[in-house]
Amino acid sequence: MDIFTKIELSVILKMLVAGICIYVYITLVTKIAGKRTFAKMSSFDFAVTIAMGSILADAVNKPGSSLMPAFISIAILAILQVVFAKLRSSSDKFENAISNTPILLMKDGEIFHENLKKALVSQADLMGKLREANVLQLSQVRAVVFETTGDISVLHNKDETPIDKIIMNDVVS
């Protein structure tokens, strides 16, 4: 198995042209459809972004193929994303039907273990997010929310308080 096979100059040039065309096209699509095209605001947005990335990679890495299927696929996904975004913003029923709801993982320093299980978030992951947010004591935490995007938001107060041991339990020093 030769993983470093030589690529002919003509193939490299086709990849270069495909890359430039895709770059210009995706810039145009983003300009028309809006910045949300690659935003990670919901699970649907995330899935569309991944799908677009896969389509773009195929278009550039398979230079012998036509770029038209990639252009059409990207346009379809961008149009669907705009339509879904408009429907979500204009209808609460549609929003509730297709979107996840944020889950409260902590409030006023109390960890909601049942909600951690529902969100499939471990206590170690939660502690990692608290450390990233520079939380020093659980009592500083006003709320921790598992967002619909899969992100975890930490709302807390900052002061000169020492770090609770539980926050650092899984940290190897």
CORPE-V970684 format. One record per pair of residues at least 24 apart in sequence whose C-alpha atoms are under 6 Angstrom apart, sorted by the first residue. I is the first residue (numbers start at 0). J is the second residue. D is the distance in Angstrom with one decimal. If there is no record, write none. Layout:
I;J;D + I;J;D
This chain:
13;62;5.4 + 14;59;5.4 + 14;62;5.2 + 17;59;5.3 + 18;59;5.4 + 40;148;5.9 + 41;147;5.9 + 41;148;4.9 + 42;148;5.7 + 99;147;5.4 + 100;147;5.8 + 101;145;5.5 + 101;146;4.6 + 101;147;5.3 + 102;144;5.6 + 102;145;5.0 + 103;144;4.6 + 104;143;5.3 + 104;144;5.6 + 105;142;5.2 + 105;143;4.8 + 106;141;5.3 + 106;142;4.3 + 107;140;5.5 + 107;141;4.4 + 108;137;4.7 + 108;138;4.5 + 108;140;5.1 + 126;166;5.3 + 135;161;5.7 + 135;162;3.9 + 136;162;5.3 + 136;163;4.8
